[in-house]
Amino acid sequence: MKTVWLEDGVLTCLGDVPVPVPAPGEALIRIVLAGICNTDLELVKGYYPYTGIPGHEFVGRITSAPGFPEREGERVVGSINAVCHKCDMCQGGLPGHCRNRTVLGIAGRNGVFAEYTSLPIENLVTVPEHVSDLNAVFTEPLAAALQVTEQVEIKKSDRIIVVGAGKLGQLISEVLFIQGHNAASIPKYLSQRERMESLGIPCLHASDCVQLSYDLVIEATGSPDGLDFALGLVRPGGKLVLKSTYQGAACLDFSRVVVDELTILGSRCGPMPKALDLLAEGLISPATGIDAIFPLEQGIEAFAAASGKGAGKILFRIGD
């Protein structure tokens, strides 16, 4: 099968990778669309020592599901963590942090920049018929955006700022907006600002932000510099939620964290069914953020486009 392959920080387009054979309890999925996210770009830079097929945002169809024939033919999206159900994390209600997990296209498991992938059947969520492929492919990052509101209790009076308006930052701002929260975005690029404002989302310039004045700051810049800037916006006693993953380390003024009694929270994957509900209800239509769609054979060009300043979503069109 055709794939985009990552090894030693080098991307290669291959055409002779074997089709995966599903393990017991897993299904084979024919990928229709797959999206490039910032984590994929950071993997190329060396964020995590990964060799294999990257990619974890997808919509596809189950072509084979040994033991679950009733699910064959379903159009699905999938949670990225394949877990053991036996370790202390799984038994303690934190399967997303399973000590033995593999992560689709990120750790120990080939991803979706390929014609086929495999995932546990329990990870796969059926896409409602009236949700388009172009919207469904955003389910995983939309779930990650929703995770912020799952983790943090937000009061209607809270002042919220989202630092960063890349692909994930935009989805976070949209989620907060449709939920009626007092939130603004700080886009870095004109294209990001224009899209946010077209959706009715308030936008600020970084120079307009008042230091130490926000109850909740969500950092989604994908850069260490963004983290330092975001920390400076949190009021004493406030909360800072971190959504960025990037290669390398970041410095943080922990004395300020202690003195101002700040809460810092990491935020990762989120609820896929709730994300699909939002798409099914038409409350969010992230397909408007797509910049371009490439075939797998143009994987290098697709990654270059996704790396552009202010780039919107870049997809691979793989199957039907």
Residue frames relative to the residue before (quaternion, step in Angstrom):
aa qw qx qy qz dx dy dz
M 1.0000 0.0000 0.0000 0.0000 0.00 0.00 0.00
K 0.5375 -0.6047 0.4840 0.3334 3.55 -1.31 0.40
T 0.0443 0.7916 -0.6073 0.0519 3.55 -1.07 0.81
V 0.3056 -0.6170 0.6587 0.3035 3.45 -1.50 -0.02
W 0.1363 -0.8196 0.5562 0.0160 3.58 -0.64 1.15
L 0.1562 -0.7790 0.6026 0.0752 3.59 -1.03 0.87
E 0.1836 0.7660 -0.5992 0.1430 3.56 -0.84 1.00
D 0.8419 -0.0119 -0.0449 0.5376 3.57 -0.81 1.10
G 0.7035 -0.4938 0.2562 0.4423 3.55 1.01 0.86
V 0.6356 0.5119 -0.3249 0.4780 3.58 1.28 0.16
L 0.2776 -0.7535 0.5778 0.1462 3.56 -0.91 0.99
T 0.0125 -0.7810 0.6241 -0.0195 3.56 -1.04 0.87
C 0.3132 -0.7130 0.5899 0.2136 3.56 -1.07 0.71
L 0.0702 -0.8184 0.5701 -0.0146 3.58 -0.59 1.19
G 0.2100 -0.8000 0.5500 0.1160 3.55 -1.17 0.52
D 0.7099 0.4541 -0.2374 0.4832 3.55 1.29 0.09
V 0.3594 0.7235 -0.5081 0.2988 3.60 1.10 0.65
P 0.4960 -0.6749 0.4455 0.3163 3.64 -0.81 0.90
V 0.5102 -0.6014 0.5161 0.3340 3.55 -1.15 0.65
P 0.4838 -0.6865 0.4451 0.3107 3.64 -0.78 0.90
V 0.3005 -0.7089 0.6082 0.1928 3.53 -1.22 0.63
P 0.4080 -0.7444 0.4612 0.2582 3.63 -0.44 1.14
A 0.4209 -0.6689 0.5562 0.2572 3.54 -1.05 0.84
P 0.6803 -0.4538 0.3445 0.4610 3.63 -1.19 0.24
G 0.8009 0.2539 -0.2125 0.4990 3.56 -0.89 0.97
E 0.6605 0.4882 -0.3030 0.4833 3.56 1.31 -0.01
A 0.3026 -0.7310 0.5850 0.1783 3.52 -1.37 0.31
L 0.3816 -0.6680 0.5847 0.2575 3.53 -1.28 0.47
I 0.1134 -0.8099 0.5753 0.0128 3.56 -0.79 1.07
R 0.2963 -0.7107 0.6141 0.1732 3.54 -0.98 0.93
I 0.3218 -0.7764 0.5113 0.1795 3.59 -0.51 1.18
V 0.2507 -0.7555 0.5903 0.1335 3.56 -0.98 0.93
L 0.7801 -0.0529 0.0735 0.6191 3.57 0.79 -1.08
A 0.0259 -0.7787 0.6265 0.0216 3.56 -1.16 0.63
G 0.2643 -0.7978 0.5303 0.1115 3.56 -1.00 0.85
I 0.3714 -0.6978 0.5690 0.2266 3.54 -1.14 0.74
C 0.0679 -0.7978 0.5984 0.0301 3.59 -0.82 0.97
N 0.7252 -0.4460 0.2955 0.4335 3.56 -1.29 0.18
T 0.6058 0.5581 -0.3665 0.4327 3.61 1.03 -0.67
D 0.6204 0.5317 -0.3408 0.4650 3.59 1.03 -0.73
L 0.6546 0.5066 -0.3082 0.4689 3.58 0.97 -0.86
E 0.6761 0.4895 -0.2925 0.4666 3.58 1.01 -0.81
L 0.5731 0.5703 -0.3813 0.4483 3.59 1.13 -0.53
V 0.6286 0.5256 -0.3317 0.4675 3.57 1.02 -0.76
K 0.6821 0.4823 -0.2810 0.4725 3.59 1.06 -0.74
G 0.6073 -0.5813 0.3556 0.4084 3.59 1.23 -0.30
Y 0.2436 0.7964 -0.5161 0.1999 3.58 1.22 0.43
Y 0.7811 -0.0021 0.0394 0.6232 3.58 1.02 -0.83
P 0.4690 -0.7063 0.4464 0.2861 3.63 -0.88 0.86
Y 0.1683 0.8207 -0.5147 0.1822 3.55 0.33 1.30
T 0.0402 -0.7561 0.6527 0.0243 3.52 -1.08 0.84
G 0.5646 0.5829 -0.4346 0.3906 3.58 -0.78 0.98
I 0.6920 -0.4222 0.3662 0.4568 3.53 -1.25 -0.58
P 0.2547 -0.7785 0.5492 0.1657 3.63 -0.53 1.07
G 0.5507 0.6337 -0.4528 0.3002 3.54 -1.37 -0.10
H 0.0518 0.8192 -0.5674 0.0646 3.58 -0.87 0.97
E 0.6260 0.4852 -0.3530 0.4982 3.61 1.25 0.02
F 0.2234 0.8043 -0.5144 0.1962 3.59 -0.52 1.09
V 0.0903 -0.6904 0.6979 0.1678 3.44 -1.50 0.06
G 0.1072 0.8071 -0.5693 0.1141 3.58 -0.92 0.88
R 0.4345 -0.6688 0.5306 0.2871 3.55 -1.33 -0.22
I 0.4458 -0.6649 0.5305 0.2788 3.53 -1.04 0.82
T 0.1549 -0.8061 0.5672 0.0672 3.57 -0.66 1.11
S 0.7921 0.0343 -0.0087 0.6094 3.58 1.18 -0.53
A 0.0674 0.7898 -0.6046 0.0790 3.57 -0.87 0.98
P 0.1847 -0.8188 0.5343 0.0998 3.60 0.30 1.22
G 0.7889 0.2419 -0.2135 0.5231 3.55 -0.70 1.11
F 0.7652 0.2419 -0.1410 0.5797 3.59 1.26 -0.31
P 0.0151 0.8562 -0.5164 0.0075 3.63 0.76 0.94
E 0.5930 0.5945 -0.3690 0.3984 3.59 1.12 -0.57
R 0.6900 0.4774 -0.2845 0.4637 3.60 1.18 -0.39
E 0.4750 0.6738 -0.4488 0.3448 3.58 1.20 -0.14
G 0.7564 0.3322 -0.2835 0.4870 3.55 -0.93 0.96
E 0.5190 0.6467 -0.4211 0.3675 3.61 1.22 -0.26
R 0.3523 -0.6705 0.6073 0.2398 3.53 -1.22 0.67
V 0.0057 0.8491 -0.5201 0.0925 3.56 -0.57 1.17
V 0.1860 -0.6646 0.6963 0.1975 3.44 -1.54 0.17
G 0.2186 -0.8283 0.5072 0.0936 3.59 -1.16 0.32
S 0.4776 -0.6139 0.5477 0.3083 3.53 -1.23 0.64
I 0.4658 -0.7547 0.4046 0.2230 3.55 -0.89 0.93
N 0.6734 0.4993 -0.2993 0.4556 3.62 1.18 -0.38
A 0.1360 -0.7609 0.6309 0.0678 3.57 -0.77 1.08
V 0.1063 -0.8617 0.4954 -0.0261 3.56 -0.42 1.26
C 0.5533 -0.6644 0.4199 0.2757 3.54 -1.30 0.47
H 0.3006 -0.7824 0.4807 0.2578 3.61 1.24 -0.56
K 0.6859 0.5123 -0.2768 0.4365 3.62 1.22 -0.01
C 0.6371 0.5588 -0.3401 0.4077 3.61 1.07 -0.63
D 0.7084 -0.4664 0.3155 0.4256 3.57 -1.29 0.17
M 0.6240 0.5339 -0.3486 0.4517 3.60 1.07 -0.66
C 0.6638 0.4906 -0.3001 0.4782 3.57 0.90 -0.90
Q 0.6899 0.4780 -0.2789 0.4666 3.56 0.88 -0.96
G 0.7011 0.4613 -0.2617 0.4767 3.58 1.17 -0.56
G 0.6184 -0.5944 0.3347 0.3902 3.58 1.22 0.31
L 0.6397 0.4895 -0.3357 0.4883 3.59 1.23 0.39
P 0.0114 0.8520 -0.5234 0.0067 3.61 0.69 1.01
G 0.5837 0.5904 -0.3749 0.4125 3.60 1.11 -0.51
H 0.7218 0.3598 -0.2210 0.5484 3.55 1.31 -0.31
C 0.1400 0.8210 -0.5302 0.1589 3.55 1.21 0.60
R 0.4548 -0.7079 0.4726 0.2619 3.56 -0.85 0.97
N 0.7463 0.3625 -0.2041 0.5196 3.58 1.19 -0.41
R 0.3565 0.7798 -0.4640 0.2226 3.57 1.26 0.23
T 0.1996 -0.6736 0.6836 0.1977 3.45 -1.42 0.35
V 0.2359 -0.7846 0.5652 0.0963 3.55 -1.12 0.70
L 0.5395 -0.6811 0.4046 0.2853 3.51 -0.68 1.21
G 0.8675 0.0057 -0.0361 0.4961 3.55 -0.65 1.15
I 0.7009 0.4448 -0.2590 0.4938 3.59 1.26 0.19
A 0.8167 -0.0469 0.0790 0.5697 3.59 0.86 -0.89
G 0.8895 -0.0159 -0.0070 0.4566 3.56 -0.66 1.13
R 0.7588 0.2853 -0.1727 0.5594 3.60 1.24 0.14
N 0.4548 -0.6832 0.4970 0.2819 3.58 -0.85 0.96
G 0.3838 -0.7660 0.4880 0.1670 3.51 -1.09 0.85
V 0.7386 -0.4940 0.3287 0.3201 3.50 -1.34 -0.41
F 0.5041 0.5899 -0.4746 0.4156 3.61 1.17 0.23
A 0.5404 0.5472 -0.3900 0.5064 3.51 0.72 1.24
E 0.6292 -0.5427 0.3901 0.3967 3.54 -1.26 0.27
Y 0.7979 0.0950 -0.0378 0.5940 3.58 1.13 -0.64
T 0.0108 -0.7497 0.6592 0.0574 3.51 -1.32 0.42
S 0.2588 -0.7426 0.5846 0.1996 3.57 -1.30 0.06
L 0.0107 0.7727 -0.6333 0.0419 3.52 -1.18 0.76
P 0.6066 -0.5205 0.4293 0.4204 3.59 -1.20 0.37
I 0.5670 -0.6195 0.4268 0.3354 3.55 -1.00 0.84
E 0.6258 0.5571 -0.3323 0.4330 3.58 1.12 -0.67
N 0.6337 0.5453 -0.3242 0.4428 3.60 1.21 -0.42
L 0.6704 0.5528 -0.2785 0.4092 3.56 1.19 -0.53
V 0.1367 -0.7906 0.5966 0.0203 3.54 -0.84 1.10
T 0.4390 -0.7161 0.4848 0.2438 3.57 -0.81 1.03
V 0.3535 -0.7318 0.5487 0.1963 3.56 -0.94 0.94
P 0.4824 -0.6589 0.4855 0.3123 3.63 -0.81 0.91
E 0.6317 -0.6031 0.3428 0.3459 3.55 -1.00 0.88
H 0.7507 0.4226 -0.2333 0.4511 3.58 0.91 -0.87
V 0.5365 0.5683 -0.4327 0.4494 3.63 1.24 0.20
S 0.3949 -0.7447 0.4864 0.2299 3.58 -0.60 1.11
D 0.6287 -0.5154 0.4224 0.4009 3.54 -1.27 0.39
L 0.6603 0.5390 -0.3109 0.4205 3.58 0.97 -0.88
N 0.6805 0.4122 -0.2886 0.5327 3.58 1.18 -0.43
A 0.6399 0.5631 -0.3331 0.4031 3.59 0.95 -0.85
V 0.6139 0.5725 -0.3575 0.4095 3.60 1.05 -0.68
F 0.6431 0.5153 -0.3127 0.4724 3.59 1.28 -0.31
T 0.3855 0.7662 -0.4686 0.2115 3.63 1.19 -0.08
E 0.6799 0.5005 -0.3114 0.4363 3.61 0.82 -0.92
P 0.7078 0.4179 -0.3018 0.4830 3.67 0.74 -0.81
L 0.6012 0.5357 -0.3699 0.4634 3.61 1.09 -0.55
A 0.6215 0.5209 -0.3374 0.4781 3.59 1.04 -0.72
A 0.6366 0.5178 -0.3284 0.4677 3.60 1.01 -0.77
A 0.6278 0.5176 -0.3311 0.4778 3.58 1.08 -0.69
L 0.6607 0.5130 -0.2994 0.4590 3.59 0.97 -0.85
Q 0.5599 0.6340 -0.3907 0.3631 3.58 1.11 -0.60
V 0.5620 0.5970 -0.3894 0.4196 3.60 1.12 -0.58
T 0.7301 0.4141 -0.2414 0.4870 3.58 0.83 -0.96
E 0.5783 0.5452 -0.3818 0.4717 3.60 1.26 -0.20
Q 0.7301 0.4540 -0.2301 0.4559 3.57 1.02 -0.81
V 0.7851 0.3071 -0.1271 0.5227 3.56 1.02 -0.84
E 0.3298 -0.7072 0.5886 0.2114 3.56 -0.95 0.90
I 0.1005 -0.8212 0.5617 0.0049 3.56 -0.50 1.22
K 0.2721 -0.7482 0.5861 0.1505 3.54 -0.88 1.01
K 0.6106 -0.5776 0.3982 0.3675 3.55 -1.14 0.63
S 0.6746 0.5017 -0.2945 0.4544 3.59 1.13 -0.58
D 0.4997 0.6819 -0.4217 0.3278 3.60 1.23 -0.27
R 0.2995 -0.7061 0.6137 0.1874 3.53 -1.11 0.81
I 0.0654 -0.8214 0.5656 -0.0339 3.55 -0.67 1.15
I 0.0349 -0.7733 0.6324 0.0277 3.54 -1.09 0.74
V 0.2117 -0.7454 0.6203 0.1215 3.56 -1.03 0.89
V 0.1894 -0.7909 0.5765 0.0789 3.56 -0.52 1.22
G 0.7495 0.2699 -0.2410 0.5543 3.55 -0.42 1.26
A 0.0275 -0.8053 0.5916 -0.0291 3.56 -0.84 1.02
G 0.2259 0.7431 -0.5793 0.2475 3.51 0.87 1.02
K 0.8123 -0.2681 0.1635 0.4915 3.57 -1.24 -0.31
L 0.7238 0.4154 -0.2479 0.4919 3.59 0.82 -0.97
G 0.6317 0.5498 -0.3393 0.4283 3.58 0.94 -0.82
Q 0.6369 0.5214 -0.3299 0.4623 3.58 1.02 -0.75
L 0.6597 0.5021 -0.3169 0.4608 3.59 0.92 -0.84
I 0.6215 0.5292 -0.3433 0.4646 3.60 1.01 -0.76
S 0.6644 0.4987 -0.3064 0.4647 3.58 0.90 -0.90
E 0.6439 0.5202 -0.3239 0.4580 3.59 0.99 -0.78
V 0.6367 0.5248 -0.3285 0.4596 3.59 0.96 -0.85
L 0.6761 0.4853 -0.2980 0.4676 3.57 0.86 -0.94
F 0.6430 0.5415 -0.3188 0.4380 3.59 1.01 -0.83
I 0.7171 0.4384 -0.2773 0.4656 3.59 0.78 -0.95
Q 0.6485 0.4918 -0.3224 0.4834 3.59 1.22 -0.37
G 0.5363 -0.6865 0.3662 0.3273 3.57 1.29 0.10
H 0.4263 0.7142 -0.4644 0.3043 3.59 1.17 0.40
N 0.5153 -0.6309 0.4973 0.2988 3.53 -1.28 0.56
A 0.2788 0.7859 -0.4865 0.2606 3.55 0.42 1.28
A 0.1066 -0.7640 0.6334 0.0607 3.53 -1.20 0.69
S 0.3429 -0.7264 0.5654 0.1874 3.53 -1.31 0.43
I 0.2216 -0.7441 0.6093 0.1612 3.56 -1.24 0.52
P 0.1002 -0.8066 0.5809 0.0443 3.62 0.02 1.22
K 0.3763 -0.7191 0.5400 0.2230 3.54 -1.15 0.66
Y 0.7856 0.2867 -0.1222 0.5345 3.56 1.10 -0.76
L 0.6323 -0.5678 0.3778 0.3674 3.56 -1.15 0.68
S 0.6447 0.5324 -0.3362 0.4333 3.61 0.91 -0.83
Q 0.6392 0.5107 -0.3197 0.4779 3.58 1.06 -0.73
R 0.6514 0.5193 -0.3117 0.4571 3.57 0.92 -0.90
E 0.6632 0.5150 -0.3147 0.4426 3.58 0.87 -0.92
R 0.6692 0.4806 -0.3202 0.4677 3.60 0.92 -0.77
M 0.6482 0.5154 -0.3277 0.4547 3.60 0.90 -0.85
E 0.6925 0.4737 -0.2856 0.4631 3.57 0.85 -0.94
S 0.6114 0.5471 -0.3574 0.4462 3.61 1.09 -0.59
L 0.6789 0.4583 -0.2738 0.5040 3.57 1.25 -0.48
G 0.5518 -0.6328 0.3808 0.3875 3.57 1.29 -0.06
I 0.4820 0.6714 -0.4328 0.3599 3.58 1.26 0.21
P 0.4472 -0.6956 0.4887 0.2781 3.62 -0.74 1.01
C 0.1080 -0.7914 0.6006 0.0350 3.57 -0.99 0.89
L 0.1393 -0.7738 0.6145 0.0650 3.53 -1.12 0.76
H 0.4155 -0.6219 0.5838 0.3160 3.51 -1.34 0.29
A 0.6272 -0.5531 0.3802 0.3951 3.57 -1.09 0.63
S 0.6640 0.5202 -0.3038 0.4428 3.59 1.04 -0.78
D 0.6276 0.5480 -0.3355 0.4396 3.59 1.23 -0.35
C 0.5913 0.6189 -0.3616 0.3695 3.59 1.17 -0.49
V 0.3388 -0.7318 0.5617 0.1849 3.53 -0.95 0.95
Q 0.4545 -0.7099 0.4697 0.2625 3.56 -0.72 1.08
L 0.8572 0.1432 -0.1220 0.4794 3.56 -1.24 0.66
S 0.5655 0.6510 -0.3576 0.3584 3.60 1.01 0.65
Y 0.6726 0.5126 -0.3041 0.4386 3.63 1.18 -0.09
D 0.4792 -0.6801 0.4845 0.2703 3.54 -1.00 0.91
L 0.7911 0.0662 0.0049 0.6080 3.55 1.05 -0.85
V 0.0468 -0.7745 0.6308 -0.0057 3.54 -0.82 1.08
I 0.1343 -0.7831 0.6052 0.0499 3.56 -0.84 1.02
E 0.1998 -0.8041 0.5558 0.0676 3.54 -0.57 1.22
A 0.1237 0.7978 -0.5735 0.1387 3.56 -0.59 1.19
T 0.3057 0.7969 -0.4700 0.2247 3.56 1.09 0.74
G 0.3435 -0.7452 0.4992 0.2783 3.57 1.11 -0.64
S 0.7120 0.3926 -0.2623 0.5197 3.59 1.20 0.41
P 0.5820 -0.5896 0.4260 0.3636 3.62 -1.12 0.59
D 0.6212 0.5471 -0.3481 0.4400 3.61 1.03 -0.73
G 0.6286 0.5425 -0.3305 0.4487 3.57 1.06 -0.73
L 0.6144 0.5520 -0.3439 0.4467 3.56 1.06 -0.70
D 0.6657 0.4986 -0.3048 0.4639 3.58 0.89 -0.91
F 0.6494 0.5101 -0.3123 0.4696 3.59 0.98 -0.83
A 0.6578 0.5218 -0.3113 0.4451 3.58 0.92 -0.92
L 0.6309 0.5417 -0.3376 0.4411 3.58 0.96 -0.83
G 0.6643 0.5304 -0.3045 0.4297 3.57 1.02 -0.75
L 0.6552 0.5204 -0.3117 0.4503 3.60 1.23 -0.25
V 0.5873 0.6088 -0.3667 0.3874 3.60 1.20 -0.40
R 0.3972 -0.7085 0.5297 0.2442 3.57 -0.84 0.96
P 0.6346 -0.4925 0.4015 0.4398 3.62 -1.19 0.30
G 0.7971 0.2337 -0.2068 0.5170 3.56 -0.85 0.99
G 0.5516 0.6432 -0.3789 0.3722 3.58 1.28 -0.02
K 0.4666 -0.6752 0.5132 0.2511 3.52 -1.39 -0.03
L 0.1235 -0.7557 0.6400 0.0639 3.52 -1.17 0.77
V 0.1216 -0.7873 0.6032 0.0403 3.57 -0.71 1.14
L 0.2206 -0.7970 0.5565 0.0800 3.55 -0.80 1.09
K 0.0759 -0.8140 0.5758 0.0105 3.56 -0.74 1.10
S 0.5807 0.6322 -0.3678 0.3575 3.62 1.19 -0.31
T 0.0452 -0.7210 0.6869 0.0797 3.51 -1.29 0.59
Y 0.1449 0.7941 -0.5756 0.1309 3.57 -0.84 0.96
Q 0.5938 -0.5713 0.4385 0.3588 3.51 -1.29 0.45
G 0.7568 0.3566 -0.2721 0.4754 3.58 -0.98 0.85
A 0.5235 -0.6357 0.4834 0.2967 3.54 -1.37 0.02
A 0.2540 -0.7455 0.5960 0.1564 3.54 -1.30 0.41
C 0.3527 -0.7112 0.5668 0.2205 3.56 -1.16 0.66
L 0.0553 -0.7938 0.6056 -0.0061 3.54 -1.06 0.82
D 0.4185 -0.6998 0.5237 0.2467 3.57 -1.01 0.86
F 0.1266 -0.8426 0.5202 0.0580 3.56 0.17 1.28
S 0.5257 0.6008 -0.4308 0.4208 3.61 1.17 -0.29
R 0.6535 0.5009 -0.3110 0.4746 3.57 1.02 -0.81
V 0.6046 0.5567 -0.3497 0.4496 3.55 1.06 -0.75
V 0.6820 0.4804 -0.2792 0.4755 3.58 0.96 -0.91
V 0.7081 0.4802 -0.2797 0.4355 3.57 0.72 -1.09
D 0.7555 0.3682 -0.2000 0.5036 3.58 0.94 -0.88
E 0.3699 -0.7741 0.4533 0.2418 3.59 1.33 0.17
L 0.1910 0.8062 -0.5242 0.1970 3.51 0.80 1.12
T 0.2970 -0.7034 0.6130 0.2029 3.54 -1.28 0.50
I 0.0769 -0.7818 0.6184 0.0205 3.56 -0.81 1.05
L 0.0435 -0.8204 0.5679 -0.0495 3.54 -0.75 1.11
G 0.3019 -0.7195 0.5968 0.1871 3.54 -0.92 0.94
S 0.0807 -0.8027 0.5908 0.0046 3.57 -1.05 0.76
R 0.0878 -0.8352 0.5426 -0.0157 3.55 -0.71 1.11
C 0.8443 -0.0536 0.0716 0.5284 3.57 -0.66 -1.14
G 0.2037 -0.8089 0.5450 0.0850 3.55 -1.18 0.52
P 0.7396 -0.4506 0.2992 0.4006 3.57 -1.36 -0.11
M 0.3389 -0.7783 0.4985 0.1758 3.57 -0.35 1.26
P 0.6576 0.5048 -0.3477 0.4379 3.68 0.81 -0.81
K 0.6538 0.5020 -0.3262 0.4627 3.62 0.97 -0.77
A 0.6231 0.5293 -0.3426 0.4628 3.58 1.05 -0.69
L 0.6544 0.5001 -0.3099 0.4750 3.58 0.97 -0.82
D 0.5990 0.5596 -0.3576 0.4475 3.58 1.08 -0.67
L 0.6504 0.5107 -0.3157 0.4653 3.59 0.95 -0.88
L 0.6619 0.4946 -0.3064 0.4727 3.56 0.97 -0.84
A 0.6612 0.5169 -0.3084 0.4479 3.58 0.96 -0.87
E 0.6878 0.4694 -0.2730 0.4818 3.58 1.08 -0.73
G 0.4489 -0.7141 0.4350 0.3153 3.57 1.27 -0.15
L 0.3924 0.7397 -0.4686 0.2814 3.58 1.23 0.32
I 0.7670 0.1291 -0.0820 0.6232 3.56 1.22 -0.52
S 0.0471 -0.7828 0.6204 0.0136 3.56 -0.99 0.88
P 0.1112 -0.8655 0.4849 0.0590 3.59 0.39 1.22
A 0.4802 0.6825 -0.4407 0.3307 3.62 1.20 -0.26
T 0.5633 0.6005 -0.3920 0.4104 3.60 1.17 -0.40
G 0.6659 0.5080 -0.3028 0.4548 3.59 1.23 -0.32
I 0.4635 0.6815 -0.4495 0.3446 3.60 1.26 0.15
D 0.2655 -0.7730 0.5590 0.1394 3.58 -0.89 0.97
A 0.8035 -0.1244 0.1346 0.5664 3.59 0.90 -0.89
I 0.2132 -0.7473 0.6168 0.1254 3.55 -1.29 0.50
F 0.1184 -0.8107 0.5734 0.0072 3.55 -0.79 1.13
P 0.4483 -0.6103 0.5536 0.3466 3.58 -1.27 0.29
L 0.6614 -0.5111 0.3594 0.4149 3.60 -1.21 0.41
E 0.6071 0.5877 -0.3528 0.4019 3.58 1.06 -0.74
Q 0.7194 0.3735 -0.2304 0.5384 3.58 1.25 -0.41
G 0.1394 0.8467 -0.5003 0.1152 3.54 1.07 0.80
I 0.6432 0.5182 -0.3336 0.4543 3.59 0.96 -0.80
E 0.6598 0.4999 -0.2996 0.4744 3.57 0.95 -0.89
A 0.6335 0.5379 -0.3321 0.4461 3.60 1.01 -0.78
F 0.6671 0.4847 -0.3027 0.4779 3.58 0.93 -0.86
A 0.6193 0.5306 -0.3476 0.4628 3.59 1.04 -0.68
A 0.6550 0.5037 -0.3113 0.4694 3.58 0.98 -0.84
A 0.6646 0.5107 -0.3011 0.4548 3.59 0.98 -0.85
S 0.6651 0.5106 -0.2935 0.4592 3.58 1.20 -0.54
G 0.4866 0.6930 -0.4237 0.3218 3.58 1.24 -0.20
K 0.5907 -0.5876 0.4224 0.3571 3.56 -1.13 0.67
G 0.8437 0.1079 -0.1120 0.5137 3.54 -0.78 1.08
A 0.3251 0.7805 -0.4880 0.2166 3.59 1.24 0.25
G 0.3900 -0.6755 0.5718 0.2543 3.52 -1.18 0.66
K 0.7554 -0.3725 0.2644 0.4698 3.57 -1.24 -0.33
I 0.1541 -0.7497 0.6391 0.0753 3.52 -1.07 0.91
L 0.1177 -0.8114 0.5721 0.0210 3.56 -0.81 1.09
F 0.2984 -0.6618 0.6400 0.2518 3.48 -1.44 0.22
R 0.2131 -0.7149 0.6510 0.1406 3.56 -1.05 0.86
I 0.0770 -0.8530 0.5155 -0.0258 3.56 -0.38 1.30
G 0.8170 -0.0030 0.0383 0.5754 3.59 0.85 -0.93
D 0.5305 -0.6064 0.4843 0.3411 3.55 -1.34 -0.28
